Amino acid sequence: MKVLVIGGSGLIGGEAALHMSALGHDVSIMSRQPPQAPSLAALPHIPGDYVNDDLGDGRLEGFDWLVFSAAADIRNLPQDGSVTPQAFYQRANDEAVPRAIEHASAAGIRRVVYIGSFYAQVAPHRIEECPYVASRYNTDRLVRGLSGLEFDVITLDCPFILGHVPGTTVPYLAALANYAAGRLSDLPVFAPVGGTNHMSAHSVAQAVAAAFEQGEPGRAYLVGDENYSWKDYLELWFREAGNPQALPVLEDDHPLFPNAIMFAGAGATVSYEVDANDYKALGQYDRHQIAPTIRKVLAACVQ
């Protein structure tokens, strides 16, 4: 199939692009800037900004499938107060994402896998409290509502994601790797209260490929891999970095996992197991990948 990955220069989209290409699909990437990773730069690139560009101009034509992995999050939110979170997320997610996917349908694309967020499923009370969670919830409902007789939209609701595409840098993962290795000595060493589910970007890519082949149109699949308290998760990083620590658990704002990104709520514990039938439908993607993926990130980021 001819596959377009919107957001293919990022971690999740990049892994999906490489995995789909390895499976024999003809994969192209759309992003604002060309990808820097050599493996991704080898794929055809189409410049595109789904928020500000008119994607109904023909650039989506000629593709069979679309991976959409570019919805906005706190990393994109202007921090200068020029726009409220609600207004920003409404424009970048609630309005722009469904519009882009409508253009995909009009261009002849017949199947879409949309990379969503797990918060609306695991912490639904936050829909009324947090603009980001509300936005991801609204966007997901709108894009899945576009499914019809000749157009399928499937959502993968993802937890915290980690991974590494050679040639790319994910700033927060690079910082975490150096923190665990003891190279950020000015930062306090502790773990936040609570915990969450984690998943590797490669496992997400495997789920994407399976969703195209056998996912149920209009479904939002909750995906994930391993549940960790923040204490256990960070201690795993420190241990794999050769710097084992028994971390105290504090209610203070953590320098790398601040309350601002704890969209399930500060101190919340999110823990779940993926539905067995959903796991089968998504190709039984690789599990127990957190420690191996941490080792890959450390090898790339700590020289």
C-alpha positions in Angstrom: 0.0 0.0 0.0 1.0 3.6 -0.5 1.1 5.0 3.1 1.5 8.6 4.2 2.6 9.4 7.8 1.7 12.9 8.9 4.1 13.6 11.8 6.6 11.1 10.4 9.6 13.0 11.5 8.7 12.5 15.2 9.3 9.5 17.4 6.0 7.7 17.1 5.4 8.6 13.4 9.0 7.9 12.5 8.9 4.4 14.1 5.6 3.8 12.3 7.1 4.9 8.9 10.1 2.7 9.3 8.1 -0.3 10.4 5.6 0.1 7.5 8.4 0.5 5.1 10.1 -2.7 6.4 6.9 -4.6 5.8 7.1 -3.6 2.2 4.7 -0.6 2.0 5.5 2.5 -0.1 5.9 5.0 2.7 6.1 8.8 2.5 6.4 11.3 5.3 4.7 14.7 5.8 6.1 17.2 8.3 6.9 20.8 8.5 10.6 20.2 8.1 12.4 17.3 6.5 13.5 14.6 9.0 17.1 14.6 10.2 17.4 10.9 10.8 19.1 9.2 7.8 16.7 6.3 7.8 13.7 8.7 7.7 15.4 11.1 5.3 15.7 8.2 2.8 11.9 8.2 2.6 10.0 10.6 0.3 9.1 13.8 2.1 6.1 16.1 1.5 6.2 19.5 3.3 3.1 20.1 5.2 1.7 21.9 8.2 -1.8 20.4 9.0 -2.8 23.4 11.2 -2.0 26.2 8.7 -1.8 24.6 5.3 -4.7 23.7 3.0 -4.3 19.9 2.7 -7.1 19.9 0.2 -4.6 21.1 -2.5 -3.8 17.7 -3.9 -0.8 16.7 -1.8 -2.8 13.9 -0.1 -3.8 12.3 -3.4 -2.4 8.9 -4.5 -2.2 7.3 -1.0 -4.2 4.4 0.3 -3.5 4.6 4.0 -2.7 7.5 6.4 -1.0 7.4 9.8 -1.8 10.7 11.7 0.8 11.2 14.5 1.0 14.9 14.8 -1.7 16.1 17.2 -0.5 19.0 19.4 0.5 18.6 23.1 2.1 20.7 25.8 5.5 20.8 23.9 3.8 22.8 21.2 1.9 25.2 23.5 3.3 28.7 23.5 4.6 29.5 27.0 4.5 33.3 26.6 0.8 33.6 27.5 -0.1 34.7 23.9 -2.9 32.1 23.8 -4.8 30.1 26.4 -4.3 26.3 26.4 -8.0 25.8 25.6 -7.8 28.1 22.5 -4.5 26.6 21.3 -5.6 23.0 21.6 -9.0 23.7 20.1 -7.4 25.2 17.0 -4.5 22.7 16.6 -6.4 19.6 17.6 -10.2 19.9 17.7 -10.4 21.9 14.4 -7.3 21.1 12.4 -7.0 17.3 12.9 -10.5 16.5 11.7 -10.1 18.9 8.9 -6.9 17.2 7.7 -8.6 13.8 7.9 -11.6 15.0 6.0 -9.2 16.1 3.3 -7.6 12.7 3.4 -11.0 11.1 2.7 -11.7 13.5 -0.2 -8.3 12.7 -1.6 -9.2 9.0 -1.9 -7.4 7.7 1.2 -9.5 4.8 2.6 -8.0 3.9 6.0 -6.6 6.1 8.7 -4.8 5.1 12.0 -4.9 8.1 14.3 -2.5 8.2 17.2 -4.5 9.4 20.2 -3.9 9.7 23.9 -5.0 7.4 26.7 -6.2 10.0 29.2 -9.9 10.1 28.2 -10.1 6.4 28.7 -8.0 6.0 31.9 -8.9 9.3 33.6 -12.3 10.4 32.1 -12.9 12.9 35.0 -10.1 15.0 33.5 -12.1 15.7 30.4 -14.0 18.4 32.3 -10.9 19.7 34.2 -8.0 19.8 31.7 -8.0 21.5 28.3 -5.5 19.1 26.8 -7.5 16.0 27.9 -10.7 17.6 26.7 -9.1 18.4 23.3 -7.8 14.9 22.8 -11.2 13.5 23.7 -13.0 15.9 21.4 -10.6 15.3 18.5 -10.8 11.5 18.8 -14.6 11.6 18.7 -14.6 13.8 15.7 -12.1 11.8 13.7 -13.7 8.5 14.4 -17.0 10.0 13.5 -15.7 10.4 10.0 -15.7 6.6 9.5 -18.1 5.5 6.8 -18.8 2.9 4.2 -15.6 3.7 2.2 -13.5 5.4 4.8 -12.2 3.9 8.0 -10.7 5.7 11.0 -9.1 3.7 13.9 -7.6 5.3 17.0 -4.8 3.9 19.1 -4.9 5.6 22.5 -1.3 5.6 23.7 0.3 6.0 27.2 3.7 7.4 27.9 6.0 6.5 25.0 9.7 6.1 24.8 12.0 5.0 22.1 14.9 6.0 19.8 15.2 6.4 16.1 18.9 6.7 15.2 19.8 10.2 14.1 17.0 11.9 16.1 17.0 13.4 19.6 13.9 13.5 21.8 14.9 16.2 24.3 13.0 14.9 27.3 14.4 11.4 26.8 17.9 12.7 26.4 17.5 14.7 29.6 16.2 11.6 31.4 19.1 9.5 30.2 21.6 12.0 31.5 19.7 12.5 34.7 19.8 8.7 35.3 23.5 8.6 34.5 24.2 11.3 37.2 25.2 14.0 34.7 22.6 16.5 35.7 23.9 17.1 39.2 22.1 20.3 39.6 18.7 18.5 39.5 17.2 16.9 42.7 17.1 13.2 42.6 13.7 11.8 43.6 10.5 10.2 42.2 7.1 11.8 42.0 4.0 10.3 43.6 2.0 7.9 41.5 2.7 6.1 38.3 1.5 5.2 34.9 1.7 2.8 31.9 4.6 3.0 29.4 5.0 1.6 25.9 7.8 1.6 23.3 7.4 3.5 20.0 8.3 0.3 18.2 5.4 -1.6 19.8 3.1 1.3 18.8 4.4 0.9 15.2 3.6 -2.8 15.3 0.1 -2.0 16.5 -0.4 0.6 13.7 0.5 -2.0 11.1 -2.0 -4.5 12.6 -4.7 -1.9 12.9 -4.5 -1.2 9.2 -4.9 -4.9 8.4 -7.5 -5.9 10.9 -8.6 -3.1 13.2 -12.3 -2.4 13.6 -13.3 0.9 11.9 -14.5 3.5 14.4 -12.8 1.9 17.4 -10.5 3.6 19.9 -8.1 0.9 21.1 -6.4 1.5 24.5 -2.8 0.2 24.0 0.0 -0.1 26.5 2.7 -2.3 27.8 4.0 -2.1 31.4 2.7 -0.4 34.5 5.3 1.3 36.8 5.2 3.6 39.8 7.3 6.6 39.1 9.7 5.4 41.7 10.1 2.0 40.0 10.3 3.5 36.6 13.0 6.0 37.5 14.9 3.5 39.5 14.9 1.3 36.4 16.5 4.1 34.4 19.1 4.7 37.1 19.9 1.0 37.3 20.2 0.6 33.6 22.5 3.6 33.5 24.9 1.9 36.0 23.9 4.4 38.7 21.5 2.5 41.0 19.6 4.6 43.4 16.9 4.1 46.0 14.8 7.2 45.2 12.7 8.9 47.8 9.1 9.6 46.7 8.2 13.3 47.2 5.2 15.5 46.4 7.5 18.2 45.0 7.3 19.2 41.4 9.8 16.9 39.6 12.2 18.7 37.2 11.6 16.1 34.4 8.0 15.0 35.2 6.4 18.2 36.5 2.7 18.4 37.5 2.1 20.3 34.3 2.4 17.1 32.3 0.6 14.9 34.7 -2.6 15.1 32.8 -4.3 12.3 34.8 -3.8 14.5 37.8 -0.8 15.2 40.1 0.1 12.1 42.1 -2.3 9.9 40.1 -1.6 6.3 39.6 -2.7 5.0 36.2 -2.5 1.2 35.9 -4.3 -1.1 33.4 -4.0 -4.3 31.3 -4.7 -4.2 27.6 -7.9 -6.1 26.7 -6.9 -9.6 25.4 -9.1 -9.4 22.3 -7.8 -5.9 21.5 -4.3 -7.1 21.9 -4.9 -10.0 19.5 -6.6 -7.6 17.0 -3.5 -5.4 17.1 -1.2 -8.2 16.1 0.1 -9.1 19.6 2.7 -6.4 19.4 5.9 -6.9 21.4 5.4 -6.6 25.2 7.9 -6.1 28.1 9.9 -3.7 26.0 10.5 -0.9 28.6 13.9 -2.0 30.0 15.3 -2.9 26.5 14.1 0.4 25.1 15.6 2.3 28.1 18.9 0.6 27.2 18.7 1.8 23.6 18.0 5.4 24.7 20.9 5.3 27.2 23.3 3.9 24.6 22.3 6.7 22.2 22.2 9.6 24.6 25.0 8.9 27.2 28.4 8.7 25.6 
